[in-house]
Amino acid sequence: MKCISVYTDNFELFSDIYEQILESPPADNEDVVLEGITVSGSGEVPDQYIERMRVKPEVVVMREKKRDITILQHGNVFEICMPGDEGDAE
């Protein structure tokens, strides 16, 4: 799964830039700033990562079923996890 980190603890700001991030995601290891918020292409994470994070009490898990996106929120970061490009070919 491809992961994008969004460095804010403000859900409203995150919501405001969410679609922009999905339309033009940063490349792996690339940082961009949208409306004063740093967005980073974190590369690939194993599926087990989401399962490990899901059981932690300090992690909020949100799911967008239509696009198969999982959003993890913990501390001052949101992580957007979505299928990688390779997954579409399988």
N, C-alpha and C positions, 0 to 999 in steps of 0.2 A: 504494500500500500504506500502511496505517495503521501508525504506529510508536509504541511505548511504551518509554521509557527507564527502566531500573531501576538505580539508582546503588549498586552493591555489586560487590565482586570475589569474594564468597563464594558459590560454587555451591550449597552446602547451604541457605543462607538464601534464595537466589533460588528454589530448588526448593520450599521451604516455602510461599512466597507466590504462586507462579506461577498456580495455579488461581484464587486470590482476585483476582488482577489481571485474568485473562480474564473472570471473572464480572462484575466491576464495574470496567471500565477507566476511567482518568481521561479527562476531556474534553481536547481540544486546548489546550495551554498551561496545563493544570491540574496542580498538584503535590499528591500525597497521600503520607502516610507510613504504611506498613504495617510493623509490627514493627520500627520504627526505621529503615526503609529508605525513601528518597525514590523515588517512582514518578511519572514525568512523562509526560503526553500530548504527544508530540512532533509530532503532526500527520501529514501525508502525506509519504511519500518516494517518489521515482521508482523503478521496478523496476531501473534501471541502478545505483542506489545499492548494492543487495545484490550485484550482480555485481562492482562496484568493490571492495567490502569483502571479498568472497570470495577475491580473489587476494592479499590482504595477508597476509604470514606471521604477523603478530601477532594476527590475528583468528581466533577459533574460530567455526565455523558449525555450528549444530545445526538439524535439520529435523524438524518434526512433520507428516508427510504427511497424516494423517487430517484435520487442520483447516487444512492449507495455511499453516502458520506457520513462519517462519524466525527463529531466534534467533541474533544475533551477539553475541559476547562479546569485548571488547577493553578493556584497561586496567581501570578500575574501573566499567565499565558493561556491562549486558546490554541489548540492543535487541530487542524483540519486534516483528517485522514480520508483519502479517497483512492479508488482503484487506480493503479498506474496505467500508462499507455499500453504496456505489454498485456495487461489483464483483459483488454478489450478484444484481443485477437484469439483468446482461448475459447 
